[in-house]
């Protein structure tokens, strides 16, 4: 069992990241978020002998879910139950975020948090981390956590969008910062560069900016 992470970044599309995570021994793979890049990602997977069987969505905002319909049928789509309705409305609560966007597929699996998702011999724990959106989740596996728009390098997600919550985001960050083995966990956020969880637990402004 060996985790491999390939980052796809789309700077012309809000700088959103998608992560192709795979078990190098079995070739089984999951895509974390799917805002853009279907052609590029499928070509990369084919070239490297990877089978993408799962789409793991960190939350339901449009920049992370826009190409769900392209993956539907070839891969099972996972999202937290609290963001599913938002995804069905195009990832924009009440028309927020540049208006309505059409998503032609629903999720195959609705998450609650606490589940373990297998990708080859890898296991991803689903951690419910609301605040940026009601159904935001982080996916934790050995040595890596994929935090969507909850935790960034030196920053944290916005909570002033519709359905966001400052207090819930604060609690979610505390939950992440308290994870055991933080010194050995790399954070892969939904935007910007990767970082280390231990560093963020010590120096991220989310430690002190959200409690008032």
Secondary structure, DSSP 4 states (H G I P E B T S, - for coil): --EEEEEEEETTTTTEEEEEEEETTT-EEEEE--SS-HHHHHHHHHHTT-EEEEEE-S---HHHHTTHHHHBTTBEEEEEHHHHHHHHTTS-GGGTTTS--------SEEE-SS-EEEETTEEEEEEE--SSSTT-EEEEETTEEEEETSEETTEE----STT--HHHHHHHHHHHHT-TTGGG-EEEESBS--EEHHHHHHH-GGGTSS--
